[in-house]
Amino acid sequence: MSEPIPIIGGTGALGWGLAMRLARAGRPVVIGSRSAERAGEAVERLARAAPDAQVEGLVNAEAARRGPIVFLTVPFRAQAENLNNLRDALEPGQLLVDATVPTAAAVSGKATRTLGVWQGSAAQQAQEMVPDGVTVVAALHTVSAQELGDPNTQLDEDVLVCGDRKADKARVAEIVESIPGLRAVNAGPLEAARIVEQLTPLLISINARYKSRAGIRITGLGAEDHWR
Amino acid sequence: MSEPIPIIGGTGALGWGLAMRLARAGRPVVIGSRSAERAGEAVERLARAAPDAQVEGLVNAEAARRGPIVFLTVPFRAQAENLNNLRDALEPGQLLVDATVPTAAAVSGKATRTLGVWQGSAAQQAQEMVPDGVTVVAALHTVSAQELGDPNTQLDEDVLVCGDRKADKARVAEIVESIPGLRAVNAGPLEAARIVEQLTPLLISINARYKSRAGIRITGLGAEDHWR
């Protein structure tokens, strides 16, 4: 039995897609939402897409207590508010996997441009805001939420994982790679999120032009040794 | 007969690799260098790797006059100096393809980090510095110079092309795609170079970890309609 995987913002497109894919891969998931009612609705929708899912729906702070590795999949506009609300819920030793992208859409700007975050990246802002002893790993920025949430699509792309401790990243990589078609690539320390978070606006721009749901693949890595 | 393709900084690893690949694809190339002697040596080396090459070696300012689309493949440290030296050589109507990446290595920092460029990117700095009527397109940041310069390697990756006019980018894409294994992807306006230039330090970091010569592939684009 693997541990439940809480997803804060699990009613949003990225969070729900992640929950659905993980549930279909046999992982227990916990959908967190600001409202217990919306969490419950997302659980019902998920149960239709993944009939054998082990899933529960809770308000975010309760969801965050359910497992050691917590995913945060909220818009940048809501990231700081969510992290404030989780201060009493997160405990030392937990990992927070931040997927936040600081697109300018947060302030009515273009989703093809980003905002400068004083700390360097949304992930580094998250690391500053979580309680002492909680470690942030950044991942999942480049996976199309539409693609992820469509159970009929076969994924075939990479997830770039940034974090300061290799062992932490490896735990996140294991979860990511339990979803068929996703390969986790070690993209360096947490500060590399400054780069990786920028890939989302680039892909949004490409998607507008190509009518695609683009993702990223790093070429030239050995097929076997995909995690280092 | 296609027009000669000048490569400023063609004795460097990226420039030479580009020249060699283009020459093997049957394109006439002009290797530019600060010194005519070094240009000549690069031509000799190229003639061994591509026996049928149409190639000449010239000092940069003379090379830049030889064709309508000029590639600039110099280190960031030397970019502004080169553009100053080309002020009298470049003429309205020419395209300058900038491959410069502002890594912190330019100031003895890490190649896995970048410097902030006031204009937003090295390519935008180039656009500011070229004579009026010369247009900058940014490309080739993510292709490993080692990989490009190794004639025994089959390339299999994308080149992200940024520029403000689609027709200009299409001309650059045509040259890029004359090299087997490279696909050009329209990555948006020139300002998107702010993002694309950051991919090089990311790949350098991945290469150090994976002992690879990594590149980038955009997934989810149709195989047929690769240029939009």
Chai-1 contact restraints between the chains, C-beta under 6 A:
chainA,res_idxA,chainB,res_idxB,connection_type,confidence,min_distance_angstrom,max_distance_angstrom,comment,restraint_id
A,E157,B,T219,contact,1.0,0.0,6.0,A-B,restraint_1
A,N186,B,R209,contact,1.0,0.0,6.0,A-B,restraint_2
A,G188,B,S205,contact,1.0,0.0,6.0,A-B,restraint_3
A,I195,B,Q198,contact,1.0,0.0,6.0,A-B,restraint_4
A,I195,B,L202,contact,1.0,0.0,6.0,A-B,restraint_5
A,Q198,B,I195,contact,1.0,0.0,6.0,A-B,restraint_6
A,Q198,B,Q198,contact,1.0,0.0,6.0,A-B,restraint_7
A,L202,B,I195,contact,1.0,0.0,6.0,A-B,restraint_8
A,S205,B,G188,contact,1.0,0.0,6.0,A-B,restraint_9
A,R209,B,N186,contact,1.0,0.0,6.0,A-B,restraint_10
A,R209,B,R228,contact,1.0,0.0,6.0,A-B,restraint_11
A,Y210,B,L221,contact,1.0,0.0,6.0,A-B,restraint_12
A,Y210,B,R228,contact,1.0,0.0,6.0,A-B,restraint_13
A,S212,B,G220,contact,1.0,0.0,6.0,A-B,restraint_14
A,S212,B,L221,contact,1.0,0.0,6.0,A-B,restraint_15
A,R213,B,G220,contact,1.0,0.0,6.0,A-B,restraint_16
A,A214,B,I218,contact,1.0,0.0,6.0,A-B,restraint_17
A,A214,B,G220,contact,1.0,0.0,6.0,A-B,restraint_18
A,G215,B,T219,contact,1.0,0.0,6.0,A-B,restraint_19
A,G215,B,G220,contact,1.0,0.0,6.0,A-B,restraint_20
A,R217,B,R217,contact,1.0,0.0,6.0,A-B,restraint_21
A,R217,B,T219,contact,1.0,0.0,6.0,A-B,restraint_22
A,I218,B,A214,contact,1.0,0.0,6.0,A-B,restraint_23
A,T219,B,E157,contact,1.0,0.0,6.0,A-B,restraint_24
A,T219,B,G215,contact,1.0,0.0,6.0,A-B,restraint_25
A,T219,B,R217,contact,1.0,0.0,6.0,A-B,restraint_26
A,G220,B,S212,contact,1.0,0.0,6.0,A-B,restraint_27
A,G220,B,R213,contact,1.0,0.0,6.0,A-B,restraint_28
A,G220,B,A214,contact,1.0,0.0,6.0,A-B,restraint_29
A,G220,B,G215,contact,1.0,0.0,6.0,A-B,restraint_30
A,L221,B,Y210,contact,1.0,0.0,6.0,A-B,restraint_31
A,L221,B,S212,contact,1.0,0.0,6.0,A-B,restraint_32
A,R228,B,R209,contact,1.0,0.0,6.0,A-B,restraint_33
A,R228,B,Y210,contact,1.0,0.0,6.0,A-B,restraint_34
